């Protein structure tokens, strides 16, 4: 009943695996991994030699595995986080719970169906990695151990996403909390694998003994917690929408409590309006600012704030106080947090109006496309920017307490500009995807994919170019493409001015040859930061202008906001 005769599993498999995107995703996944092996193939192994240069082969296999591990970690929540909230959004949640299926069978069916497509992607990559075995340096058992670690991690991440889905009404909230929980585990997995790279026997033993036990303990615990919630669901009787009493929630909640009528909570969760709007007020902006976020209390906001602050404490201690030269790593953490959280509050701005069938009504009002878009943009941006600013107080505190930071005020300002532009880009891009697509889930996934390509794609290309094609004439141009990434901008801007003992610069190698300086900063680094600022501003302005054009052309909205009647 759990696997072979599970109607939930059968239905989900038929729907998911027959979609065109399943075949398209498999093609893209295989092409990426094949390109990784092709370009990273040891150039000194022109002929098969089982004894020469085993180190390069080991590096190739580790790079292949880590690349696949990161991709699988990012894709697992997108497959599993919407399994249960999708039933609530389709209004089929109560019918599913009223069926003769046991809760354990429902959870098992959702989990296996969500991870089957991802398992196909993983096992389809085995022929590619097997090409590396004849080069020597890596045994067949090490490859099996790597895939065992990958499978255990994917199952654990999938179960975490299913559990998060049972706690929330909407896929977007479930997705962002899943990423916040999975990201630290994925980072620990990468650090564990890299730290034991030179101790193959120890890594192998831990992978086949300890890791499966930890993964099983987490997965089984969350499995029964999710099943128990479906057995006694608190959200039956309201079409899958959990009725939240804000006063009772504030009284019973453990940890952080959000008070909508107090500062600073009212910055991102202002109280509902109990008076009439004044004249010339943008109704879209006012409605979005004061509406209930996600319609489900403040659970998602509280979890996002608490998880991010718990992670920020050790990172703050290490990167800002103990090893000040690694301060860009903390800035990168703040940017990653905004990348995970920011799109959630804007990706459903337009699609939610379509899903509620209210978009046509809004387009027939006198509200102009400009008012409509900036109201949606600022209302979503205000939540993500305030949540992100909670992680900036350690930077300001370190600037006050650590005297070394006093001499690098331009650097601190540059870091704040990078974070502000990241907040703006994630919000504008999510709003653009919400304008183009019809479903919130599709808009959110496309937004995350575009951000990964825009922010991490150039860094991956630069890494490959510097390590495998350092003498190629196209390598400098590949490095120039990193101006699209805030991570490259943060690491290129030196943390210490010239004359101090330390200087942090991981991405640019041209400083030693650069003779031009301004206020002690190499001009190459300043050019990279300026390029990032210029690209981001142009990119956001182009997307916003394109959205206004889409509203004017696609829905025939005139400059006054009303519909333009066709003329004969």
N, C-alpha and C positions, 0 to 999 in steps of 0.2 A: 504493500500500500504506500510505502514511503518513496519507492523509486520506480518499480516496474509498472505499477498500476496507479500511479499518482496523476490525476487529471490536471492538476495545477502545473506539474512539470511538463506533461505532454503538450498542454496548450501553450506554455511559455516557449518551449523549444520550437514548436511549429511557427509561432509568430516571429520569434527573434532570428532564427536561422534562415528563414525564407526571405528576409528583407534584403534589398540590394546593398544596403550599407554593410551587411555582414561580409559579403564577398569583397566589397571595396576595401573594407578595413583589413581583411586578411591580405589582400594584395599590397596595400601600403605598408603593413607591418613587415611582410617578408622582404619587400624592396629595401626598407630601411636597414634591416639586419644584414641583408646581403651586401648592401653598400658599405656597411660598417666593416664587414670581414674583407671585402674587396680592397678598400682603401687602406686598411690597417694590416694587410697581409705583409709578412716580413719580406722586404725587398732583397735580402741576401739569400733567400731560399728559392733560387731559380730552378734548382733540381732537387728532387726528393732526397733528403738526408736525415736519417733518424737520430743522429747524434750531434749535429751542429746547431748551435744557437737555440737551446731549449728555452732560454729566458724570454725571447721575443714571442714564442708561441704561447707561453704562460700568460704574458701580458695581453696577447690578443684574446685568449679565452676569457680572462678576467674582465677585459673591456666589453666583450660580447655579453657576458653574463650580467654585469652591472647595468649595461644599457637596457637589456631586457627586463631586469628587475625594476628599474626606475619606470619604464613604460608600463609594466604590469601593475605597479603600485598606483600609478596615476589613473589607469583605466579601470581597476577593480571597483572603486566607488561609483564610477559612471554607469557600470553595469548593474550593481546591486543596490545602490542607495535609493533608487526609485521603485523597487519591487513592490513594497507595501504602500508607500504614499501614492503610487500610480493607481492602485485600487481605490483609494480615497478620492483622488482627483477624477476618476472615471465613474464615481458613484456606484461602484460594485463591491465596496468593502464589506458592507453589511450582508450582502447576499453570499459572499465568500465565507464569512464567519457562520452564517446560518446553514451552510451545507453540512453533510455528514462527515466531512473531512475533519480529522483531528488537527489541533494547532501544530503539533510536531510535523505532520505531513505537509501542512501549508508552508511552514518555514523551510523544511527540507526541499520541497519543490521549488520555492523561490530561490533558495541558495544555489542549488545544483543548476537550475536553468540560467541564473545570472552568470555563473562561473563556467558553464560549458563552452560558451563562445571564446572566453579568455583561455580556457584550457586548449582549445583547438589552435589558437594562435601560438601558445607556448610549445606544444608538441610538434607543430608544423615547422618550428625552427630547429628541431633536432638534426635534420640532414645538413643544415648549414654549419652547425657547430662540429658535426662529425668530420667535415672537411679539414678541420684543424688537427685532428688526432694523428694523422700520418706524419706531421711535422715533428713530433716528439715533444717532450717536456711536460706533457699533460696526459694523465692516465684516463682510461675509460671510467674508472670508479670515481675520480674527481669530478668528471662531468655529470655522472649520475647524482653525486652528492649536491652539486650546484643546482640541478633541476629539482631535487628533493627539497632543498631550502626554498627555491622559488615557488613550488607548489604549496608548501606549508604556509609561506607568507601570503600567497594569493587567497588561500582558503580563510586564513585569519582576517585579512583585510575585507574579504567579502562578508564574513560573518559580522564584523564590526559595522559595516555599511547596512546590513539587514537590520541589525539591532537599532541603529540610529533611525532607520526608516520607520520602525515601529513606534518611535517616540514623537514623530512629527507628522503634521498633516500634509506638508508640501515637499516635493522632491528637492527643491532648492535648499531648504533648511537642512534636510537630511544630508544632502551632498556636502555642504560646507562644514558641518560638524564632523562628518566622516573624514574629510580631508584633514581637519585639525587634529583628529585622533590618530590617523594613519601616518601623517607626516613625521612625527617624532620616531615612531617605530621603524619607518623606512630609513630614516637617517641613521638610527642605531644599527640597522642591518648592514648598511653600506660601510659604516665605520668598523663593525665587527669583521666583515669580510676582508677589508683592506688591512686592518691591524694584524691579522693572522695570515697574511699572504706569504710570508717567509716561513711559516710553520704549518706546512701542508698537512701533516699527520694530525696535529691538534685540531686544526680546522675541520678536517674530515670527521674525526671522532665526535666533536661537538655538533656537527651538522646532522649526523645520523642518529644521535642519541638525545641530546638536550633539546635541540630546536623542535623536533616533532612533539616532544612532551609539552613544551611551553605553548606551542601552537594549538595542540589538542585541548589543553586546559582552558585557554582563552575562548576557543571556539565552542566548546561544549558548554561552558558557563553562559556565554551569550545566547547560545541556542535555546537553553532552557529558560532563560530570562525572557526571551522574545516569545517563546511558546506560552509561558505563563501570562504574559500581557495579552496575547490573543485569546487565551482561555477566559480571562475576565477583563475584557476591553473597557476602558473608561470613556470611549468615544462612540459607542453604539447608541443609536437613537437620534443622532444629529447629522446623518449622512456623512459619517467619517470625520466630522469636525468636532474636536474635543471642546467642550464648554469649559472655559477658564474663568474662575472668579478671581479677579486680580487681588482683591483684599485677602482672600484665603491663601492665594499663592504667595503673597508677600509674608503672611504669617507663618506658613509652613515650610518655606524654602530654606534650604541649608546653604550657607555661604552668602554670595553676593545677592543683594536685593536692589532692584531698580525701582525708584520712586519717580514717576513721570512728572510730578509737580515740583521737583527739587532740582537744584543745580548740583552736578553737571549732567544729570540724567535727562533733563529736559532738552538738552542740546540735540540728542538723537532720538528721544522718545517723548516729545512734548505732549501735554495733556490734550484731550479732545476739546474742541471749541464749544463753549456754551453761550456765545454771543454771536450776533450777526457780523458778517464780514463787512469791512469798510469798502468804500468805493474805490475803483481802480485796483482791486486786489486780484491777483491771478488765482482763480478758483482751483486750477489743477495743482498749483504749488501748495495752496493752503490745505486742500483735501489730502494730498499725499503726505504732507508734513505731520498731520494730526491723526491719520488713520492708524489703526492697530497693525503693527508690523507682523506680517505673516498670519494675522488673525488668530494667534495662538499664545497670547500672553508674551512673556519675556524670556521664555526658556532658552530659545536659540541665542539671544543676545547675551544672556548670563553665561551660557556654556562657552561662547566665543571669547568673552572677556576673561573668564577664569582660566581656560586652557592656555590662552596666549600669555597671560601674566605668569602662570606657573612655569612655562617654558622660558619666559624672559628673565627670570631671576638668575638661573645659573649662567645663561648666555651673557647677561649684563655683567656678572661678576668676573667672568673670564675675559671677555672681549673689550670691556670698557675700563676695568680697574687693574686686573692682574697683568694682562698683555695688551697694553694700549695700542700697539701697532696693528692689532687685529680688529680694530673698531669697525672697518668696513664690513666685517662678517655680521655684526649686529645690525647694521643698516640693511644688509641683504635679508636678514631674518624679518625685519619690519616690512620690507617690500614683499617678501613671500607671504606674510600674513595678509597684506592688503590684496595680493593677487588671488588668494583663496576666498577672502570674505567679500571684497569689493564687488565682483560681478553679480553676487546673489541679490543685491538690493537694486540693481538696474536691469538685469537680464529679463525680468518679467514686467517691466514698466508698460510696454506696448502690448506684448503678447497676452498679459492678463486682461487687458481691455477687450481683446479679441475673444478670449476664452469666456468672458462674461457677456459677450455680445453687446458691449457698450461703446465700441469704437466708432461705429457708424453714427451713433447719437452725438458723440463728442465732435465729430467732424462736421456736423450740421449746425453747430453753434457758432457764435461770433468769435470764439477763441482762435487766435492765429496759430499757425504751426510753430512760430517762434515761441509764443507763450506756452504752448503745449509741451514743447521739447525741453525748454529750459526749466519749466516747473518739474517735469519728470526727472531731469538730470540732477538738479540741485537736491531734490528730496531724497534721491538714492545716494548721492555723493556725500550728503551730510552724515549719514549713518556710518558709511565705510571710513570716512576721514576721521570722525570722532573716535571710532573704535581703534583705528590705527594710531591716533595721537596718544592713546593710553600707553603705547609702547615707547613713546618719545621722551617721557619724563626721565628715564634712566640716562638718556643722552644729555639732557639739560642738567641733571644732578651731577653727572660725571664732569661736565664742563665747569661746574662750580667747585667741586671737591678736588679735582686733579689739576695741579698747576700746569702740567705739560700741555693741556688743552688750551690754555689762555693764549698761546702764541699762534694758534691755528684757527682763529675765528672764521676766516674765509672758508676753510674746510668744513667746519660745522654748518655754516650757512649753505654750502654746496650740498651737504647731505640732506638738509631739510628740504631744499629745492628738489632733489631727486625723489624724495618720498612724496612730496606734494604732486609732482608730475606723474608719478606712478598711480596715485589715487585718482587723478583726473583721467588718465588713459584707461584704466580698468572700467571706470564708470561710463565714459563716452563709448568705448568699444562695446560694452554690454548693452547700452542703449541702442547702438546701431544694429547689433544682432537681433535685439528685440523688435526693431522696426522691420527688418528684412524677413524674419522667420515668423511662423504662425504659432509655435508651441514654446512654452517657457523652457522646457527641458532641452529642446533642440537649441534654443538661443544660448542657454547656459553652457552646454557642451561645446558649441562652436566658439564661444567666447574664450573658454579655457584653452581650447586647441590653438586659437589664434595667438593668445598670450604666450603659450609655450613656444610657438614658432617664432614669434617676434622677439622674445626675451632670451630664450635658451638656445634657439637654433643658431644664431650667429656665434654664440660662445662655443657650441659644439664644433662648428665649422672652423673657428679659430684654433681650437685645441688640436683638431686633426691636422690643420695646415702647419702649425708650429712643430708638431711632433713627428709627422710622417712626410711632410713636404716642405721642410724649412727653406730649401733652395729654390722653390718654384717661384716664378715671377708673379703668379697670382696670389701668393700668400699675403703680401701687404694689403691687397684689396679685400681679401677675406677678413683681415683684422679691422679694416675700416668699417665693415658692416656691423661691428659690435656697438656702433653708436645708437642702435635701436634698443639696447639693453640697459636698464638702470643698474644692474649688477656690474657690468663693465665700467659704467660711469663712476660708481662708488669706489671700485678697486683701482681705477686709474687716477683718481684724485688722491694725491699723497696725504697721509695722515700726519706726517711731520714735515716741517719746513726745512730747507737746507740749513745745515749747521748743527742740527740735533743728531744724536747718535743713530736713531732708527728711522727708517722710512719704509712705508708699506706701498708696494706697487707690484701687483701680481700679473697684470694683463699687458702692460706696455713694456717693451724691451728697448725702446729707443731713447730712454732717458740718459743712458750713459754717453750717447753720442749727441745729445741735444745741448747746444750751447746757449739757446735763447731761454730767458727766464723773465718772469714778471712777479715781483714781490716774493722772490724765492721759490716760486713754483715753476717747474719745467713747462714750456709752452706746448709741448706735445700733449701733456695731460690736460691742460686748459682747453686745447682745441678739441679733445675728445669730449670733455664735459660740455663745451659749447655746442658741439655737433649733436649731442644727445638732447640738449634743451631745444635746439632749433628743430630737430626732427620731430620731437614729441609735440611741440606747438603746432607745426604744420600738419602733422598726422591728425591731431584732434580737431583742428579747424576744418580740415578736409572732410572728416567723417560727419561733423555737425552740419556743414554746408550741404553735404550729400543727403543727410536725413531731411533737411528742409526741402530740398528739391524732390525727394521721394514723396513727401506728403503733398507737395504741390502738383506733381505730375501723376502719381499713381491714384490719388483719391480726388484729383481735380479741385483742390482747395485754392480759392482766390486769395489775394493779399489781405482781404478783410476777414478771412476765416470762413466765409460761407461757401456753399457749393457753386461751381460755375456751370450754368445750364448749357447743354450742347446747342450749337447753332447750325442751322441748315444752310 
